Amino acid sequence: MRFVTYASPAGGDRVGVVHDAEVFGAEPGPSLLDLLDQGNLRQAGEHIIASPVERIPYAEATLRAPLQPRSLRDCVGFLQHLRNLSQAADMPVDERHSQFPPFYFSNPAAVIGPDDDVPIAPDSAMFDYELEIAAVIGKAGANIPLKHAESHIAGYMLLCDWSARDLQTYEMPLRLGPAKGKDTANSLGPMLVTPDELEPFRSRQAFDLEMTGYVDGDLVSRGRWNTIDWGFPDMITYAARGTRLRVGDVIGSGTVETGCLFEHYAVDPGTFRGWLAPGNEVRLAVEQLGELRHRVVEGVEAERLSSGY
């Protein structure tokens, strides 16, 4: 099934199921996170399709982020992305990337919808997108065995980890991980696609589905999900080691090969198209999962610290 959160013509946001190019709307009230907490998403979806409160064309729906995650961990799953950056900088990929999928905690309060405007991070002149996939936890658990990890996934959706590269490179030497460089926006959407929908495309550690990114209509990023080195089962087992994953937690895949401007800048600065600027249109797509479409806009002016920074 394919679940969305959308703005109802009757007012307010509500959950819907995409079926035959229409959004079948649920009763107002429960969010998608509420339905996940109830523990039977499929039954809820079947009820919505059988007895929709309203039906609107999917192409005309105003979509929100499918859910507001309880937490957001972003992993490094696609190692070719790192290899491309490392070759450009003549720095080998750390061997620990072959031992476990590292991650950082991003900002769940900065989640935006699949068509929202994206403000440039304050003080950033090197603003970037990152083409990723997110898995949503549908069954809580701690110390999850690898062989059971996939059963904890409620569904998948696109993730764009918007990045201020100048802020990121300035703060990373302090060894506290990405912070303000990743703090302005995270896109989720357009829909939560349940795992059974993707099963026909299963391949290697993931699914054989194309991932593409466009800036102002120009193809910039192209990769395939099944080239991932660390699949979501490994990510989930590692993330749940010694702690508890909750329903509604989101795990990000990391950036697919060629999936951001920074990679192009590092590999071939002579042909680099430039960083994102107000007015740019960014479109990110993954087969079977849909598209994110964003307009980049001016951000707010930075409030200065006592140091002047």
C-alpha positions in Angstrom: 0.0 0.0 0.0 1.0 3.6 -0.4 0.1 6.0 2.4 0.1 9.8 2.3 -0.7 12.7 4.5 -2.5 15.4 2.6 -4.4 18.6 3.0 -8.1 17.7 2.9 -10.4 20.0 0.9 -12.7 19.8 3.9 -9.9 21.4 6.1 -7.0 20.0 8.1 -4.5 17.3 7.2 -5.4 13.6 7.2 -4.1 10.2 6.1 -4.9 8.8 2.7 -4.1 5.7 0.7 -3.1 6.1 -3.0 -5.2 3.8 -5.1 -5.9 3.9 -8.8 -4.3 7.4 -9.2 -6.6 8.7 -6.4 -6.2 9.5 -2.8 -8.7 7.7 -0.7 -9.1 9.8 2.5 -9.5 8.6 6.0 -11.6 10.1 8.8 -10.0 13.2 10.3 -8.0 12.8 13.4 -5.5 10.0 13.5 -2.1 10.7 11.9 0.0 8.1 10.1 2.2 7.9 13.1 -1.0 7.1 15.2 -1.9 4.3 12.7 1.6 2.9 13.0 1.4 2.9 16.8 -1.8 0.9 16.6 0.2 -1.9 15.0 -1.9 -2.9 12.0 -1.2 -0.6 9.1 -2.5 -2.9 6.4 -5.8 -3.3 8.2 -6.1 0.4 8.5 -5.3 0.9 4.8 -7.8 -1.7 3.7 -10.5 0.0 5.8 -9.7 3.4 4.2 -9.9 1.9 0.7 -13.2 0.2 1.5 -14.8 3.2 3.1 -13.1 6.4 2.1 -14.5 9.6 3.5 -13.4 11.5 0.4 -11.6 10.8 -2.9 -9.4 13.3 -4.8 -7.0 12.9 -7.7 -3.5 12.1 -6.5 -2.1 14.7 -9.0 -4.2 17.4 -7.4 -3.4 16.5 -3.8 -1.4 18.9 -1.6 0.9 16.5 0.1 2.6 16.8 3.5 5.5 14.8 4.9 3.9 11.3 5.4 4.8 11.5 9.1 6.8 13.4 11.6 9.5 11.0 12.7 10.3 10.4 16.4 14.0 10.3 15.5 16.0 10.5 12.3 19.3 8.6 11.9 21.1 9.0 8.6 23.6 6.2 7.8 26.4 5.8 5.2 25.0 3.0 3.1 26.4 3.8 -0.4 30.1 3.5 -0.2 30.7 4.4 -3.9 29.7 7.9 -3.0 32.5 8.0 -0.4 34.9 6.4 -2.9 34.3 9.0 -5.5 34.9 11.8 -2.9 38.0 10.1 -1.6 39.5 9.6 -5.0 39.1 13.3 -5.8 40.7 14.2 -2.5 43.4 11.4 -2.7 42.2 10.1 0.7 41.3 6.4 1.1 38.0 5.4 2.5 38.4 4.5 6.2 38.4 0.7 6.5 35.8 1.0 9.4 33.2 1.7 6.7 33.4 -2.0 5.8 32.8 -3.0 9.4 29.6 -1.1 10.2 27.3 1.6 8.8 28.0 4.8 10.7 25.2 7.3 11.2 24.5 10.7 12.7 21.3 12.0 14.3 19.6 14.6 12.2 16.8 17.0 13.1 13.2 15.5 13.1 11.8 19.0 13.8 13.2 20.2 10.4 11.2 17.7 8.3 9.3 19.3 5.4 6.9 17.9 2.8 7.6 16.7 -0.7 6.7 19.9 -2.5 7.6 22.6 0.1 10.0 25.4 -0.5 13.4 24.9 0.9 15.2 27.8 2.6 19.0 28.1 2.3 20.7 27.6 5.6 21.8 30.9 7.2 25.3 32.0 6.2 25.6 29.2 3.6 26.9 29.9 0.1 27.4 26.1 -0.7 23.9 24.7 -0.3 23.3 21.2 -1.6 20.8 18.3 -1.8 21.3 14.6 -1.1 19.3 11.9 -2.8 18.5 9.2 -0.3 15.9 6.6 0.8 14.4 6.3 4.2 13.0 3.3 6.0 10.4 3.8 8.7 10.3 1.6 11.7 6.9 0.0 12.2 7.7 -2.4 15.0 9.7 -1.3 18.0 12.6 -3.3 19.3 16.0 -3.4 20.9 19.1 -5.5 20.0 17.3 -6.6 16.9 18.8 -9.7 15.2 19.9 -9.2 11.6 17.6 -12.0 10.4 14.6 -10.2 11.9 15.5 -6.6 11.1 13.6 -6.3 7.9 10.4 -7.3 9.6 10.6 -4.0 11.6 10.2 -1.9 8.5 6.8 -0.4 7.9 7.7 1.1 4.6 10.0 3.3 2.5 10.0 6.8 1.2 12.4 9.4 -0.3 14.7 11.4 1.9 16.5 14.6 1.0 19.2 15.6 3.5 19.7 19.3 2.6 23.2 20.3 3.4 25.2 23.5 3.9 28.6 22.3 2.8 30.5 25.3 3.9 29.1 25.1 7.4 29.5 21.3 7.5 33.2 21.4 6.5 33.9 24.2 9.0 32.3 22.3 12.0 33.3 18.7 11.2 37.0 19.1 12.4 35.5 19.6 15.9 34.6 15.9 15.8 31.0 16.3 17.0 29.5 15.2 13.7 27.4 17.3 11.3 25.2 19.8 13.1 24.3 23.2 11.7 25.4 22.1 8.3 22.5 19.6 8.3 20.0 21.4 10.5 17.8 23.5 8.1 15.6 21.0 6.3 15.0 17.3 5.7 12.4 16.3 3.0 10.3 13.1 3.4 7.8 11.8 1.0 5.8 11.8 -1.1 4.3 8.6 0.3 5.1 5.7 2.6 5.3 2.6 0.4 4.9 -0.7 2.2 7.6 -3.4 1.6 5.3 -5.8 -0.3 5.0 -3.2 -3.1 8.7 -3.4 -3.7 9.2 -7.2 -3.4 9.2 -7.8 -7.2 12.2 -5.6 -7.5 14.4 -7.2 -4.8 18.0 -7.4 -5.7 21.2 -7.9 -3.6 21.0 -5.8 -0.4 18.0 -3.8 -1.6 15.8 -3.3 -4.7 16.7 -2.7 -8.4 15.1 0.7 -8.7 16.6 3.8 -10.3 17.3 7.0 -8.3 17.6 10.3 -10.1 18.1 14.0 -9.3 17.5 17.1 -11.4 18.3 20.7 -11.0 16.3 23.1 -13.2 15.4 20.1 -15.4 19.0 19.0 -15.9 19.9 15.4 -14.9 22.6 15.7 -12.2 22.3 12.4 -10.2 21.7 8.9 -11.3 22.1 5.7 -9.4 20.4 2.5 -8.4 19.2 1.4 -4.9 20.6 -2.1 -5.3 24.2 -0.7 -5.4 24.0 0.0 -1.7 26.7 -1.7 0.4 24.9 -1.6 3.8 21.2 -2.6 3.4 18.6 -1.5 5.8 18.7 -4.7 7.9 22.3 -4.0 8.8 21.5 -0.4 9.5 18.6 -1.4 11.8 20.6 -4.0 13.7 23.5 -1.6 14.2 21.2 1.3 15.2 19.3 -1.0 17.7 22.5 -2.3 19.3 22.2 -1.5 23.0 19.2 0.8 22.6 15.6 0.7 21.4 14.1 1.8 18.1 10.6 3.2 18.3 7.7 3.1 15.9 8.1 6.1 13.7 11.9 6.3 13.9 13.4 6.9 10.5 16.6 5.4 9.1 18.3 7.1 6.1 20.3 5.3 3.5 23.0 7.9 2.9 23.7 9.4 -0.5 23.6 7.3 -3.6 26.5 7.6 -6.1 26.4 11.1 -7.8 23.5 11.9 -5.5 24.7 15.4 -4.5 26.4 18.5 -5.9 29.3 18.1 -3.5 30.4 14.9 -5.2 30.4 16.6 -8.6 32.3 19.6 -7.2 35.0 17.3 -5.7 35.4 15.0 -8.7 35.4 17.6 -11.5 35.4 21.2 -10.2 36.0 22.5 -13.8 32.6 21.5 -15.0 30.8 22.1 -11.7 27.4 23.7 -12.3 27.4 25.6 -9.0 25.7 25.4 -5.6 22.0 25.8 -5.1 20.6 29.3 -5.2 17.2 30.9 -4.7 15.0 30.1 -7.6 16.5 26.7 -8.4 14.1 23.8 -8.8 15.2 20.4 -7.5 13.4 17.2 -8.4 14.4 13.9 -6.8 12.8 10.6 -7.9 13.0 6.9 -7.0 11.1 4.4 -9.1 8.1 3.1 -7.2 8.5 5.6 -4.4 7.6 8.8 -6.3 9.2 12.3 -6.4 10.2 15.2 -4.3 9.8 18.6 -6.0 11.3 21.7 -4.3 12.0 25.3 -5.0 15.0 26.8 -3.2 14.3 30.1 -1.5 16.2 32.7 0.5 16.9 31.7 4.1 16.8 33.9 7.2 19.6 36.1 8.3 21.9 34.5 10.9 21.6 35.8 14.4 25.2 36.7 15.6 26.9 35.3 18.6 28.9 37.3 21.2 32.0 36.3 19.1 30.5 37.9 16.0 30.1 34.5 14.3 
